[in-house]
Amino acid sequence: MITRRRVLALLLAGLAATAAGAQEAPPLQGKSTLVYIGTHTSDKARGIYLFRLQSAGTEVFQNVTLVPLGLATETANPTFFEIDAARRLLFAVNEVDQFEGKPGGAVSAFAIDDTGRLKLLNQRASMGTAPCHLAIASEGKHLVVANCGDGSVAVLPVAGDGQLGAATAELKGVKAACVATDPAGKFLFLCEPSTDKVHTFQIDAASGKLQPRTPISLKSGAAPRQIAFRPDAQFAYVLNQKNSTITTFAYDAATGALKDIESVSTVPEYFDGPNTAHDLRVHNTGKYLYASNMGHDSIVLFNIDKAKGTLSFVEEQGTGGRHPKEFGMQPSGGHMAISLPETNQVLASRIDETNGRLKPSGIFADVSSPASIRFLPPVGPATPAPVEP
């Protein structure tokens, strides 16, 4: 178990290393991994910010930092977004009260240029209030957005150039906190905390129309918030925010059916304080699962049984700040970045490839009201240049 004392030691060690020899970032060499961080906008936060992931040092201690490159784009309340890395596109919700003079939010499509800056392609109405989550579906042909305010979901077509079209499908009366597709992109899943249900739909790849399947009911009061799949699509994991558990399901990729296997706690037995389980990620190897706890203030790691899909607790990792919310993971599985909005910081951490454990260096990036975090792996010969501060 990683103790709070060890976290403090790591933080102090990271600060010492920064003071000793990491005050200036070394020049870019070759390709770089970029990190995008969305925000709740204010006079101190103007949109989506861009960072370069930098990791150097010894095997024992990695000086992992997020080097600030400035504002990638100015846009209102981009609290959640996803990246289509193959086409260098970024899609973000705009959690605003009005769009084009009408009540409701918006969704923005951006192209990612060679410096990492975001160029607005277009915006569309989210077809509801308080858009909070989205998913790229049908191999990039559709974007599904969940509106947490009025309880609606919309499907927007994505053109070849990345621009968003008018909604081709809408659902009313489903207050989804999360929308996600299975690895094949054939089925869409909506987590609805207020009804303790996970709704399943088959999505038509051509039209974006949604065909409902039988929803799954979880334990009363569980409040399912997030769903994630193992890359081989044999198992799915649902994070329940109110009772702080993760439910494992066997998954039938042919029918979209989920079969309950077990539920495990995201907090240790000794903890008796209030907690909200917030975010969930499966490692790209399919060996590890991570979840964030707001209250226990930790990221917890589980091993995933290869044959059974079941979870076994490995460790709890303190984050050096209160209420860690969303976190992003490098597609290669080598690093993680964790948003700490109460302290206006983001913590970068290395992931040990041999056991999945987090190795935080204790070096924080300053970001006002950070929210969603996503990594863009290196592509092409270009290296990012500093952008507007």
N, C-alpha and C positions, 0 to 999 in steps of 0.2 A: 504494500500500500504506500502511496506517495503522501507524505505528511505535509502539513502546512509549514512546518519548520524547514523541510527540504525546499518547498516552493520559495520561501523567503531567502534561503541560501542561494538558490538559482537566480533570483532577482538581483541580489547583491553582486553575485559573480558576473552577471550580464552587464550590470552598470559599471563594474570595475573594468571589464574587458573593453567596454565602449570608451571609457575615459583613458585607458592605457593606449589603445591603438586603433580604435574604430571610429574616431571622430569624423573622419572624412571617408565617404564610400569610395572604393576603388573604381576605376573606369570600367565601363561595360566591356565585356569580352565575349564576342560571339553572340549567341542567342540568349534571350532572357525570358523568364516567366513573369508575366504581368499579373497584378492583383487589383481587382476593381472592388470598391467599397461604396455601397449606397448609403444614403443618410435620410434622416428626418430633417428636412430643410428648415433653415432659420437664417438669422443675420450672420451666423457663424458657419453654417453648412449650406452649400449652394447646389449640390447635386451628387454626381458620382465622381469619386476620387480615384486616382491611379497611383499604384505603387509598383516598384520592382522588387521581386523576391531576391534576397541576397543571403547566401549561406556559406560560411567559411569557418575554418578552425580545425580542431583535432577531432578524432573519433569520440573522445570522452566529452568534449565541450564544443558545441556548434554555436557560433555567433550568428543566429538567424535574425535578420532584420527585414523590415519593409521600408525600402528607400522611397520617400515621397517624390512623385513626379508632377504633382499638381492636380488641377481640376480637369477631369477627362471630358465632362460636359456639364453645363448648367441646366438642370431640369427639376421640376417640383416634386418633392417627396418620392424619390425612387427607392422605396423601402424594400422592394423585392425585385430581382431580375434574374434572367438566365442567359447563358451565352451559347450560341451556335458556333463552336470553334472552327468547324470545317468551312463555314462560309464567312467567318469573321463578322458575325452579327451579334448584337446585344439587344434584348427585349426587356423593357422595364415597366412596372406599374407606376402610375402617378396617382398617389393616394391623396386626391384633392376633392373639394366639395362641389366644384363646378367645372365643366369643360364645354367650351364653345357656347357659353351662356345658358347651359342647361344643368340641372342637378346631376351629379355623378362624377366618376373618375375617368381616367384615360390610361392608355397603353402606348408606349413610345417604342419605335424601332430605330436602331442606330447601326451604322456601319463602323467597323473598327479600322482605322487607317494604320499606316506603317509605324507611326509614333506611339500608337496606343490611344490616341484621341478618339472620341466618339462623334460621328457626324450624323445629325438627325435626318432620318429618311422620311418618316411621317408619323403622325399620331392618329389614334382612333379612340372613340368612346369605349369605355370598358363595359357599357350596357348595365351599369349598376353603381352603387355607392361604395366607397371605401375599398377599392381593389387592393388585395393583400397578397395574392399568390398567383403564380402562373406556371405553365408547363409547355414545352415544345413537343408537338406530337406529329404523327404521320411523316416521320423522317424529315421534319422541318417544314412541312407543308401547312401546318396549322399551329396556332397559338391558343391555348386555353387559359382563361383568366377567371379567377374566383373573386367575387365581390362580397366582402365580409359584412358590409353595412346592411344591405337590403336582402342578402341571401340569394344571390343569383350567380350563374356561371355562363360565360359566353365563349364561343369558338370563333376565332378570327383567321381567315386564310392568310398565308404568307406567300407573296409573289416571288418569282425567281430572283428579283433584285433586292428582296428583303422587306419591301413595303407591305404594310398591313392592309387588308381589305375589310369591307363591312362584314359584320357578324353573320355567319351562315347557320348558327345554331345557338339557342338560348335555353337555359334551365332556370326556372323560378322556384323559390321556396326551399332551396338547398343552401344553407349557410356554411359553406366549406371553408375551413382554415387552410386546406391543402388540396392541390390538384396535382396528380402525378400519373405517368404512364408506366406500364410494365416495360422491361428491356426491349421487347419486340415492337413496342409502340402500338399494339393492337387494341389494348384495353386502357380505359381511363378510370382512375380511382379518386374519389372525393371523400376527405375526412371531415365529418360533421360533429364537432364536440357537443353541441347542444342536444343531440338525439342519441349520442353514443353509437353512431353508425358509420360504416364505410360503404359508400355507394359505388357500384361498378357499372360502367357503360362500355359497350363496344363502339369504337370510333371508326366511321367510314373514312378511309384514306383519301377518297376522291372529293367527297362533299363536306366532310367534317360533321355530318349528322351523328347524333348519339342515340344508341339503342340501349335502354336500361336492362340490367340484369338484377338478380335478387341481391339486395344489400346484406351486409354482414352486421350483426348486432354484437357489441362488446358489453362488458360488465357495466351495470348501471352506475353512472357517476364517473366512468373512466375518462370520458371526453377525448376521443382520438384526435390527435393534432397533426401527425405526420405519418407518411408511409414511405418505405424504401424497400427495394428489392435486391436480393443477391444477384450479382451479374449473370449467373447461369439460369436465372429465373425459376429456380426450384423452390425458393422460399421468399416470403415477404415479412416485413417487420413494421408494426404499428406502434407509434409512441403515444401514450395516453397521458395528457397533461395534468389532470386533476389527481389521479391516484398514483402518479409517478411510476408507471410500469411500461414495459415493452411486451407486446404480444407477438409471438411467432406463429406464422401461418405457412402451411404447405400450399404451394401455388400450382395450379393447373394452367399452363400457358395456352392450351388449346381452347379452354372454355372461359378462362378468367376467374375460376372459382377459387376461393380461399377456404382452407380448413384449419381451424384453430388447433395449435399444438400445446402451447404453454404461455405463461406470463411470468416475467421476472421484474423485480423492483430496480429502479434506477438510482435509489439511494440506499445506503447501508442500514442494517438493522438498528444500529445505535442512534441514528438520527431521528429525532422526533419533532423537528420544527416544520414550518410551512415550506412547501416546495411546489414549483411548477416545472414539469418536464417540457422543454421547448423545441429542441432541434435534434435531428437524427441523420446519420450518414453511415453507409456501408462502405468499407474500404474497397478499392478497385480489385484487390486480390480475392475478395469474398471471404477472407479469413477473420476480419474484425468488424465490429460495430461500435459506433460512438454516439453518445447522447449528451445533451447539455441540461444542467439542473439550475434553475433560478430559485435560490433559497438555500439549498445545500452548496451552491456556488461552485460547481465542479463540471468537468467533462469526465464521463465514465466510459471505460473500455470493456468490451466483452469479446471473448473468443467465440467464433461460430463453428459449431461441429460440422464437419464436411458432409457427413452422411445424413445426419438427423436435422441439421439446420438450427438446433437448439443453442442457447446462449449460456456461457459461463463467465461469471464476473472475474475481471483481471485486476483492475485498479480504479481508484478515483484520483483525479488530477485537479488540484486547485489551480485557479487562473490568475491569482494576484489581484482580483477585482470582484466587485459585487455583480450578481445576476448576469452571468454569461448567457447570451441569447443565441443568435445565429452564428454558425461557423461555416467556413468554406474549406474544402480539401483539394489539394493539388491533384489533377487527374492521374498523375503517376503514383499518387499515394505517399509522396515523400514529405509533405508539409501540410500544416493546418494553420488557419488564422481565425481567431475567435473575437467576436464583437463584445465590448463591455460598455454599453451606452451610458450607464450611470457614472462612469469615470471618464467618458469621452476618449476611449482608447481601444486599440486592437492589439491582441497578443499573438505573435507568430511563434510557431513551434515546429520542431522537426518530429517526424514520425519514424521510430526505429523500424527498419524494414524486417528485422528478424523476429520481432514480437508484437509490433503494432503500438508500443508504448509511446506516449508523448514525451518529448524532451524540450521543454520550453527554455529559452535562453534568458527570459526575464526582461527582454527589451520590447518596449511598447511603442506603437505608432500612435500619434495623436490625431484623432478624428472626432469631430463634434457629432454626437448622436449617431454612431455607426449602426447600420442595419445589415442588409444582405452583403455577403462576400463571395466572390467567385474568382477562380484562377483561370488565366489564359495561357496554355502551354506555348513554348516557342514555335513559331512558324515562319518560314521564309527567311531571307538573308537580312532583313532590316532589323535594326536595334532601336529601342524607343529613345526618343529625345525628350528632355524636360518640356513640360507643357505649362500652360498658363497657371500661375500660382493662385 
